[in-house]
């Protein structure tokens, strides 16, 4: 089994490092959902990230999923957090993406937040002093009032690390217009760290009704049919996402749909119904379903043997757990892949 007592590098800050809270959360993850050893990469990376971030685990579901390393995501909502991350785990790509925002040269009114997604297979032995730091996928959030031309012409080339061809940007703009008003763009990110010049666009709204016609026009009838078959799995979701990839030559064949509810279990029984549908469709095992629906809750210094302390005094607050959303990834020639995103956040009180 992995040792959950991950060394905390300095500077730790008042909330320590994010690995502290993942270690508190880890005992709540049964081995049939997340084998302890599969948390290793996420814990190594989280030991270098601020403890006051919101973040969590990306967990693959299905009978073939157990044993795969768990990916880590953290949200950066304040320039102060961005400064902390750039001090702890600087890379050229992160500097380009975050430094202007961290310094206040880009307003949070236009770019409210970022998500950093660390793929488990890219996380090795993290040693910032030796230059051993993985680059995350960086998702930039778009506000409703963002200046479109500024974002496309000035910020995106810096943020992505390359200037997309004009035709690619125009294609992306047309696609987003076609999805309005039911879905609006929320996140944009590049996939160069995964060997692709594609731009992925994540849209959010209250209805996925326009997804099938869009896929039929933009990609293929086969893609539309795959989406049409998968959409009933997310029936009744209050908040939905549709993500797609825009390449220099057209649209990528992969896309994703997501669903979530505003409230958590046990107050929102539709979470359980959603996972029942995943089980019935063979995308999730009954044991995985039971583990995920049992996830929401919290721990305190009294309830957790792994609760961290500063100078012998336990930190006062709650370690809160929530289900963020369920994502269905669809690719040609491959079965649908279901993932659950589980949130871990330390809340002071």
C-alpha positions as CSV (number, residue, x, y, z in Angstrom):
1,X,0.0,0.0,0.0
2,X,1.1,3.6,-0.6
3,X,2.2,5.7,2.3
4,X,-0.3,8.5,2.5
5,X,2.0,10.6,4.7
6,X,3.3,12.6,1.8
7,X,6.2,15.0,2.7
8,X,5.0,18.6,2.6
9,X,7.4,21.0,0.9
10,X,7.8,24.5,2.0
11,X,6.2,27.0,1.8
12,X,3.1,25.3,3.1
13,X,0.8,28.2,3.8
14,X,-1.9,28.4,6.4
15,X,-3.9,25.5,4.8
16,X,-0.8,23.4,4.2
17,X,-0.6,21.6,0.9
18,X,-3.4,20.0,-1.0
19,X,-2.0,16.5,-0.4
20,X,-2.9,16.9,3.3
21,X,-6.6,16.9,2.4
22,X,-6.3,14.2,-0.2
23,X,-4.8,12.0,2.5
24,X,-7.7,12.8,4.8
25,X,-10.1,11.9,2.0
26,X,-8.3,8.7,0.8
27,X,-9.7,6.4,3.5
28,X,-13.2,7.1,2.2
29,X,-12.3,5.6,-1.2
30,X,-12.7,1.8,-1.1
31,X,-10.2,-0.3,-3.1
32,X,-12.8,-1.4,-5.6
33,X,-13.2,2.2,-6.6
34,X,-9.7,3.5,-6.2
35,X,-6.9,1.0,-5.2
36,X,-4.6,2.8,-2.8
37,X,-1.5,2.5,-5.0
38,X,-3.4,4.3,-7.9
39,X,-3.5,7.5,-5.8
40,X,0.4,7.8,-5.8
41,X,0.8,10.2,-8.8
42,X,-2.0,12.5,-7.5
43,X,-0.6,12.7,-4.0
44,X,2.9,13.4,-5.3
45,X,1.7,16.3,-7.3
46,X,-0.7,17.6,-4.6
47,X,2.2,17.8,-2.2
48,X,3.3,20.9,-4.2
49,X,-0.1,22.6,-4.6
50,X,-1.7,25.1,-2.2
51,X,-4.0,23.5,0.5
52,X,-6.8,26.0,0.0
53,X,-7.6,25.0,-3.6
54,X,-10.8,23.3,-4.6
55,X,-10.0,20.1,-6.5
56,X,-10.3,16.4,-6.6
57,X,-10.1,13.1,-8.4
58,X,-11.1,12.0,-11.9
59,X,-12.1,8.4,-11.5
60,X,-12.7,6.0,-14.4
61,X,-15.7,3.8,-14.0
62,X,-16.5,0.3,-15.4
63,X,-15.4,-3.2,-14.8
64,X,-12.0,-2.6,-16.5
65,X,-11.2,0.7,-14.7
66,X,-9.9,-0.3,-11.2
67,X,-6.1,-0.1,-10.9
68,X,-5.7,2.8,-13.4
69,X,-3.9,5.8,-11.8
70,X,-6.2,8.6,-10.7
71,X,-5.9,12.0,-12.4
72,X,-5.8,15.2,-10.3
73,X,-7.5,18.5,-11.0
74,X,-7.4,21.7,-9.0
75,X,-9.1,25.1,-9.5
76,X,-7.3,28.4,-9.3
77,X,-9.9,31.1,-8.3
78,X,-7.7,33.9,-6.9
79,X,-4.5,35.6,-8.3
80,X,-2.9,34.8,-4.9
81,X,-3.3,31.1,-5.5
82,X,-1.8,31.5,-9.0
83,X,1.2,33.3,-7.5
84,X,1.6,30.4,-4.9
85,X,1.5,27.8,-7.7
86,X,4.0,29.6,-9.8
87,X,6.3,29.8,-6.8
88,X,6.0,26.1,-6.1
89,X,5.7,24.4,-9.4
90,X,6.8,26.8,-12.1
91,X,7.0,25.7,-15.8
92,X,7.3,27.8,-18.9
93,X,3.8,26.9,-19.9
94,X,2.3,27.7,-16.6
95,X,4.1,31.0,-16.5
96,X,2.7,32.0,-19.9
97,X,-0.8,30.9,-18.9
98,X,-1.0,32.4,-15.4
99,X,1.5,35.1,-14.8
100,X,-0.4,38.1,-16.3
101,X,-3.6,37.0,-14.4
102,X,-1.6,36.4,-11.2
103,X,-0.1,39.9,-11.4
104,X,-3.5,41.5,-12.1
105,X,-2.8,42.5,-15.6
106,X,-5.7,40.4,-16.8
107,X,-9.0,41.1,-14.9
108,X,-10.9,38.3,-13.1
109,X,-14.0,39.9,-14.7
110,X,-12.8,38.5,-18.0
111,X,-11.0,35.4,-16.8
112,X,-12.6,34.3,-13.5
113,X,-10.6,31.1,-12.9
114,X,-8.5,28.3,-14.3
115,X,-8.5,24.5,-13.8
116,X,-5.2,22.6,-13.8
117,X,-5.5,19.0,-14.8
118,X,-2.6,16.7,-14.1
119,X,-2.7,13.5,-16.1
120,X,-1.5,10.7,-13.8
121,X,0.8,9.2,-16.5
122,X,2.6,12.6,-16.8
123,X,3.4,12.8,-13.1
124,X,6.8,11.3,-12.2
125,X,9.0,12.1,-9.3
126,X,8.1,15.8,-8.7
127,X,11.2,17.8,-7.8
128,X,10.8,21.5,-8.6
129,X,14.3,22.4,-7.5
130,X,15.7,19.9,-10.0
131,X,13.3,21.1,-12.8
132,X,11.2,17.9,-12.6
133,X,7.7,19.4,-12.8
134,X,4.9,18.1,-15.0
135,X,2.9,20.5,-17.1
136,X,-0.8,20.3,-16.5
137,X,-3.6,20.8,-19.0
138,X,-4.7,24.4,-18.3
139,X,-8.4,25.2,-18.7
140,X,-9.2,28.9,-18.9
141,X,-12.7,30.0,-17.8
142,X,-14.5,32.5,-20.0
143,X,-16.8,35.1,-18.5
144,X,-19.9,36.1,-20.3
145,X,-18.4,39.5,-20.9
146,X,-15.0,38.5,-22.2
147,X,-13.8,40.6,-25.2
148,X,-13.9,38.0,-28.0
149,X,-11.3,39.7,-30.3
150,X,-8.9,40.3,-27.4
151,X,-9.2,36.7,-26.2
152,X,-8.7,35.3,-29.7
153,X,-6.0,37.6,-31.0
154,X,-4.0,38.5,-27.9
155,X,-4.5,36.1,-25.1
156,X,-5.0,32.7,-26.7
157,X,-1.7,32.6,-28.5
158,X,0.1,33.3,-25.2
159,X,-2.1,31.0,-23.2
160,X,-1.9,28.1,-25.7
161,X,1.8,28.6,-26.5
162,X,1.0,28.9,-30.2
163,X,-1.1,31.0,-32.6
164,X,-4.0,28.8,-34.0
165,X,-4.6,29.3,-37.7
166,X,-7.3,31.9,-38.5
167,X,-9.5,29.2,-40.0
168,X,-9.4,27.2,-36.8
169,X,-10.4,30.2,-34.7
170,X,-13.2,31.0,-37.2
171,X,-14.4,27.4,-37.1
172,X,-14.5,27.5,-33.3
173,X,-16.4,30.8,-33.3
174,X,-19.0,29.4,-35.7
175,X,-19.4,26.3,-33.6
176,X,-20.1,28.2,-30.5
177,X,-22.6,30.4,-32.3
178,X,-24.5,27.3,-33.5
179,X,-24.8,26.0,-29.9
180,X,-26.2,29.2,-28.5
181,X,-28.4,30.0,-26.6
182,X,-28.8,26.5,-25.0
183,X,-25.1,26.1,-24.5
184,X,-22.5,28.8,-24.0
185,X,-18.7,28.5,-24.0
186,X,-17.3,28.1,-20.5
187,X,-13.7,26.7,-20.8
188,X,-11.1,26.7,-23.6
189,X,-7.8,24.7,-23.5
190,X,-5.2,23.3,-25.8
191,X,-4.1,19.7,-26.1
192,X,-0.4,20.1,-27.2
193,X,0.8,18.3,-24.1
194,X,-1.2,15.3,-25.4
195,X,0.4,15.7,-28.9
196,X,-2.4,17.6,-30.6
197,X,-2.9,21.1,-32.0
198,X,-6.6,20.8,-31.3
199,X,-8.4,23.3,-29.1
200,X,-11.0,21.8,-26.8
201,X,-14.1,23.9,-26.0
202,X,-16.3,23.1,-23.1
203,X,-19.8,24.5,-23.2
204,X,-22.3,24.7,-20.4
205,X,-26.1,25.1,-20.2
206,X,-29.4,23.5,-19.2
207,X,-30.1,21.4,-22.3
208,X,-28.2,19.0,-24.6
209,X,-30.9,19.1,-27.2
210,X,-28.7,20.8,-29.8
211,X,-25.8,18.4,-29.5
212,X,-27.1,15.7,-31.9
213,X,-27.9,18.2,-34.8
214,X,-24.5,19.9,-34.2
215,X,-22.6,16.6,-34.4
216,X,-24.5,15.6,-37.5
217,X,-23.5,18.8,-39.2
218,X,-19.9,19.2,-37.8
219,X,-18.6,15.6,-37.5
220,X,-20.7,12.7,-38.8
221,X,-24.0,10.8,-38.6
222,X,-22.2,8.1,-36.6
223,X,-21.1,10.7,-34.0
224,X,-24.6,12.0,-33.7
225,X,-26.0,8.4,-33.3
226,X,-23.5,7.8,-30.5
227,X,-24.6,10.9,-28.7
228,X,-28.2,10.1,-29.2
229,X,-27.8,6.7,-27.6
230,X,-25.8,8.2,-24.6
231,X,-28.0,11.2,-23.8
232,X,-30.7,9.3,-21.9
233,X,-28.0,8.4,-19.3
234,X,-27.9,12.0,-18.3
235,X,-31.7,12.5,-18.2
236,X,-32.9,15.1,-15.7
237,X,-29.4,16.6,-15.2
238,X,-29.8,20.3,-14.1
239,X,-26.4,21.4,-15.4
240,X,-25.0,19.9,-18.5
241,X,-21.7,20.3,-20.5
242,X,-20.8,19.4,-24.0
243,X,-17.1,19.5,-25.0
244,X,-15.7,19.1,-28.5
245,X,-12.4,19.6,-30.3
246,X,-11.6,22.0,-33.1
247,X,-8.5,21.1,-35.1
248,X,-6.6,23.1,-37.8
249,X,-8.4,20.9,-40.4
250,X,-11.9,20.5,-39.0
251,X,-13.4,18.9,-35.9
252,X,-11.9,16.1,-33.9
253,X,-13.9,12.9,-33.6
254,X,-13.9,12.8,-29.8
255,X,-16.5,14.6,-27.7
256,X,-17.8,14.5,-24.2
257,X,-21.1,15.1,-22.4
258,X,-21.5,15.7,-18.7
259,X,-24.3,16.1,-16.2
260,X,-24.7,17.1,-12.6
261,X,-27.2,18.4,-10.0
262,X,-27.1,21.4,-7.8
263,X,-27.7,19.5,-4.6
264,X,-25.8,16.5,-3.1
265,X,-27.0,13.2,-1.8
266,X,-29.0,12.4,0.2
267,X,-31.0,15.6,-0.6
268,X,-30.8,14.9,-4.3
269,X,-31.9,11.3,-5.1
270,X,-31.5,11.8,-8.9
271,X,-27.7,11.2,-8.4
272,X,-28.6,7.7,-7.4
273,X,-30.9,7.3,-10.4
274,X,-28.1,8.5,-12.7
275,X,-25.7,5.9,-11.4
276,X,-28.3,3.2,-11.6
277,X,-28.6,4.0,-15.3
278,X,-24.8,3.7,-15.7
279,X,-24.9,0.3,-14.0
280,X,-27.7,-0.9,-16.2
281,X,-25.7,0.2,-19.3
282,X,-22.6,-1.6,-18.1
283,X,-20.6,1.6,-17.6
284,X,-20.3,1.3,-13.9
285,X,-20.2,-1.6,-11.5
286,X,-22.7,-1.7,-8.6
287,X,-19.9,-1.5,-6.1
288,X,-18.5,1.6,-7.8
289,X,-22.0,3.2,-7.8
290,X,-22.4,2.5,-4.1
291,X,-19.0,4.0,-3.3
292,X,-19.6,7.2,-5.3
293,X,-23.1,7.9,-3.9
294,X,-21.6,7.4,-0.4
295,X,-18.9,10.0,-1.1
296,X,-20.7,13.3,-0.1
297,X,-20.1,14.4,3.4
298,X,-17.2,15.8,5.5
299,X,-14.5,15.1,8.0
300,X,-13.1,17.0,11.0
301,X,-10.1,16.7,13.2
302,X,-12.3,14.5,15.5
303,X,-13.4,12.1,12.8
304,X,-10.1,11.7,10.8
305,X,-7.0,10.0,12.1
306,X,-5.1,11.5,9.1
307,X,-6.1,15.1,10.0
308,X,-3.0,17.4,9.6
309,X,-1.8,19.8,12.3
310,X,0.5,22.8,12.5
311,X,2.9,22.9,15.4
312,X,0.8,20.2,17.1
313,X,-2.5,22.1,16.8
314,X,-5.0,20.6,14.4
315,X,-6.3,23.0,11.8
316,X,-9.9,24.1,12.5
317,X,-12.4,23.4,9.8
318,X,-14.0,20.8,7.6
319,X,-12.7,18.7,4.8
320,X,-15.8,18.6,2.5
321,X,-16.6,16.0,-0.1
322,X,-19.0,16.3,-3.0
323,X,-19.8,14.7,-6.4
324,X,-18.9,17.3,-9.1
325,X,-20.3,15.6,-12.2
326,X,-20.4,12.5,-14.4
327,X,-18.7,12.6,-17.8
328,X,-19.3,10.4,-20.7
329,X,-16.4,10.3,-23.3
330,X,-17.3,9.2,-26.8
331,X,-14.8,8.2,-29.5
332,X,-15.2,6.4,-32.7
333,X,-14.5,2.7,-32.5
334,X,-14.4,2.6,-28.7
335,X,-17.1,2.0,-26.1
336,X,-18.4,4.9,-24.1
337,X,-16.2,5.7,-21.1
338,X,-17.8,7.0,-17.9
339,X,-15.9,9.0,-15.3
340,X,-16.9,10.4,-11.9
341,X,-15.4,13.6,-10.6
342,X,-15.1,13.8,-6.8
343,X,-14.4,17.0,-5.0
344,X,-12.2,17.5,-1.9
345,X,-12.1,21.0,-0.3
346,X,-10.8,22.2,3.1
347,X,-13.2,24.8,4.5
348,X,-12.1,27.0,7.5
349,X,-14.6,27.8,10.2
